[in-house]
Every structure is written in C-alpha cells, then in structure tokens.
Amino acid sequence: METSKYMGRKAASAYLISNWGLKRSVNYLAKLAVIGGGPAFRKAGRAPLYTAEDLDAWASELIGPRVRSTSELPQRAA
C-alpha cells in the first residue's frame, strides 16, 4: 500500500529545486505532462499529483554519472 504524500505541480517544482538543484518550472512540468518525458504523476480530477518517490526517480535519471573531467563523459551517438 502506498503511503506517500502527494504534491501539486508548484510543490513538485519546489521539491526538485530544494532536493536536487533542478530548476523545473510549473509550466515546464505541465508541458512534460502533455508531451512526455517528465516525472510520473497521478490525476485527481484535473489536478496532477506527484510523489517524492516519482520525482526522485525522474531526477536521478536526468543527472549523469560522476566524472572528474569532460573527457570521461560518455559519447553520444550522432
């Protein structure tokens, strides 16, 4: 049974900034909810609801590996 507290987009945006240092605006989270690629969420009527677990999982996917120089970064396919 899931016991996580749900938060709206404004709180989710603040959570990402305070816990991960990721500036993602309310409008950007709304855009990602339409086009995809954002954190998982649930709906309560029209209101999107996020959990800390879902935001953490999404944020950790965005952050790359720890490196000591840019030459250690993985090469992207062209």
C-alpha atoms as an extended CHARMM CRD file, in Angstrom:
* protein
*
        78  EXT
         1         1  MET       CA              0.0000000000        0.0000000000        0.0000000000  PROA      1               0.0000000000
         2         2  GLU       CA              1.3770000000        3.3820000000       -0.9890000000  PROA      2               0.0000000000
         3         3  THR       CA              1.5270000000        5.8890000000        1.8490000000  PROA      3               0.0000000000
         4         4  SER       CA              3.3560000000        8.7270000000        0.0740000000  PROA      4               0.0000000000
         5         5  LYS       CA              2.1340000000       12.2680000000        0.3840000000  PROA      5               0.0000000000
         6         6  TYR       CA              1.0010000000       13.7380000000       -2.9110000000  PROA      6               0.0000000000
         7         7  MET       CA              2.0160000000       17.2120000000       -4.0470000000  PROA      7               0.0000000000
         8         8  GLY       CA              0.8130000000       19.5280000000       -6.7790000000  PROA      8               0.0000000000
         9         9  ARG       CA              2.9910000000       20.9860000000       -9.5300000000  PROA      9               0.0000000000
        10        10  LYS       CA              4.0420000000       24.0300000000       -7.5340000000  PROA      10              0.0000000000
        11        11  ALA       CA              5.2310000000       21.8600000000       -4.6380000000  PROA      11              0.0000000000
        12        12  ALA       CA              6.8370000000       19.3880000000       -7.0750000000  PROA      12              0.0000000000
        13        13  SER       CA              8.7920000000       22.2090000000       -8.7060000000  PROA      13              0.0000000000
        14        14  ALA       CA              9.9750000000       23.4410000000       -5.2860000000  PROA      14              0.0000000000
        15        15  TYR       CA             10.8990000000       19.8740000000       -4.3030000000  PROA      15              0.0000000000
        16        16  LEU       CA             13.0750000000       19.4180000000       -7.3910000000  PROA      16              0.0000000000
        17        17  ILE       CA             14.9050000000       22.6600000000       -6.6710000000  PROA      17              0.0000000000
        18        18  SER       CA             15.4500000000       22.0540000000       -2.9570000000  PROA      18              0.0000000000
        19        19  ASN       CA             16.2860000000       18.3340000000       -3.1140000000  PROA      19              0.0000000000
        20        20  TRP       CA             18.0390000000       18.0270000000       -6.4680000000  PROA      20              0.0000000000
        21        21  GLY       CA             19.0600000000       21.5420000000       -7.5180000000  PROA      21              0.0000000000
        22        22  LEU       CA             16.9990000000       21.1010000000      -10.6970000000  PROA      22              0.0000000000
        23        23  LYS       CA             15.0990000000       24.2020000000      -11.7780000000  PROA      23              0.0000000000
        24        24  ARG       CA             11.9650000000       22.9010000000      -13.4410000000  PROA      24              0.0000000000
        25        25  SER       CA              9.1140000000       25.4000000000      -13.5200000000  PROA      25              0.0000000000
        26        26  VAL       CA              5.4720000000       24.6080000000      -13.0090000000  PROA      26              0.0000000000
        27        27  ASN       CA              4.8560000000       25.4080000000      -16.6820000000  PROA      27              0.0000000000
        28        28  TYR       CA              7.6580000000       23.0910000000      -17.7930000000  PROA      28              0.0000000000
        29        29  LEU       CA              6.2770000000       20.2190000000      -15.6990000000  PROA      29              0.0000000000
        30        30  ALA       CA              2.8700000000       20.8790000000      -17.2710000000  PROA      30              0.0000000000
        31        31  LYS       CA              4.4090000000       20.7700000000      -20.7580000000  PROA      31              0.0000000000
        32        32  LEU       CA              6.1620000000       17.4770000000      -19.9940000000  PROA      32              0.0000000000
        33        33  ALA       CA              2.8520000000       16.0290000000      -18.7910000000  PROA      33              0.0000000000
        34        34  VAL       CA              1.4830000000       16.6570000000      -22.2900000000  PROA      34              0.0000000000
        35        35  ILE       CA              4.4470000000       15.7120000000      -24.4840000000  PROA      35              0.0000000000
        36        36  GLY       CA              6.0070000000       13.0630000000      -22.2220000000  PROA      36              0.0000000000
        37        37  GLY       CA              9.4340000000       12.7490000000      -20.6940000000  PROA      37              0.0000000000
        38        38  GLY       CA              8.5370000000       14.1410000000      -17.3000000000  PROA      38              0.0000000000
        39        39  PRO       CA              8.0740000000       12.5510000000      -13.9120000000  PROA      39              0.0000000000
        40        40  ALA       CA              5.2450000000       10.0830000000      -13.3770000000  PROA      40              0.0000000000
        41        41  PHE       CA              2.1120000000       11.5850000000      -11.8640000000  PROA      41              0.0000000000
        42        42  ARG       CA             -1.4500000000       10.7160000000      -10.9860000000  PROA      42              0.0000000000
        43        43  LYS       CA             -4.6370000000       12.6810000000      -11.5010000000  PROA      43              0.0000000000
        44        44  ALA       CA             -7.3060000000       13.6730000000       -9.0170000000  PROA      44              0.0000000000
        45        45  GLY       CA             -9.8940000000       15.2090000000      -11.2760000000  PROA      45              0.0000000000
        46        46  ARG       CA             -7.9660000000       17.8740000000      -13.1690000000  PROA      46              0.0000000000
        47        47  ALA       CA             -5.1760000000       18.1580000000      -10.5980000000  PROA      47              0.0000000000
        48        48  PRO       CA             -1.8810000000       16.3680000000      -11.2950000000  PROA      48              0.0000000000
        49        49  LEU       CA             -0.3220000000       14.8210000000       -8.2070000000  PROA      49              0.0000000000
        50        50  TYR       CA              3.3150000000       13.8260000000       -7.7820000000  PROA      50              0.0000000000
        51        51  THR       CA              5.0680000000       11.7620000000       -5.1120000000  PROA      51              0.0000000000
        52        52  ALA       CA              8.5830000000       12.3180000000       -3.8180000000  PROA      52              0.0000000000
        53        53  GLU       CA              9.4840000000        8.8060000000       -4.9850000000  PROA      53              0.0000000000
        54        54  ASP       CA              8.4060000000        9.5330000000       -8.5690000000  PROA      54              0.0000000000
        55        55  LEU       CA             10.2070000000       12.8910000000       -8.5930000000  PROA      55              0.0000000000
        56        56  ASP       CA             13.3650000000       11.3080000000       -7.1600000000  PROA      56              0.0000000000
        57        57  ALA       CA             13.3340000000        8.5420000000       -9.7770000000  PROA      57              0.0000000000
        58        58  TRP       CA             12.9130000000       11.0450000000      -12.6030000000  PROA      58              0.0000000000
        59        59  ALA       CA             15.5700000000       13.4360000000      -11.2890000000  PROA      59              0.0000000000
        60        60  SER       CA             18.1110000000       10.6610000000      -10.8170000000  PROA      60              0.0000000000
        61        61  GLU       CA             17.6520000000        9.6840000000      -14.4830000000  PROA      61              0.0000000000
        62        62  LEU       CA             18.4440000000       13.2630000000      -15.5600000000  PROA      62              0.0000000000
        63        63  ILE       CA             21.6940000000       13.5250000000      -13.6570000000  PROA      63              0.0000000000
        64        64  GLY       CA             24.6870000000       11.9880000000      -15.3590000000  PROA      64              0.0000000000
        65        65  PRO       CA             27.4760000000        9.9330000000      -13.8220000000  PROA      65              0.0000000000
        66        66  ARG       CA             30.1390000000       11.4190000000      -11.5670000000  PROA      66              0.0000000000
        67        67  VAL       CA             33.2350000000       12.3860000000      -13.5820000000  PROA      67              0.0000000000
        68        68  ARG       CA             36.4930000000       14.2400000000      -12.9640000000  PROA      68              0.0000000000
        69        69  SER       CA             36.8080000000       15.7280000000      -16.4650000000  PROA      69              0.0000000000
        70        70  THR       CA             34.6760000000       16.1940000000      -19.5480000000  PROA      70              0.0000000000
        71        71  SER       CA             36.7610000000       13.5610000000      -21.3540000000  PROA      71              0.0000000000
        72        72  GLU       CA             35.1720000000       10.9480000000      -19.0680000000  PROA      72              0.0000000000
        73        73  LEU       CA             31.6540000000       11.7890000000      -20.2310000000  PROA      73              0.0000000000
        74        74  PRO       CA             30.0300000000        9.1220000000      -22.3940000000  PROA      74              0.0000000000
        75        75  GLN       CA             29.9860000000        9.9300000000      -26.0970000000  PROA      75              0.0000000000
        76        76  ARG       CA             26.5520000000       10.4470000000      -27.6160000000  PROA      76              0.0000000000
        77        77  ALA       CA             25.7130000000        8.7790000000      -30.9000000000  PROA      77              0.0000000000
        78        78  ALA       CA             25.3450000000       11.2620000000      -33.7530000000  PROA      78              0.0000000000
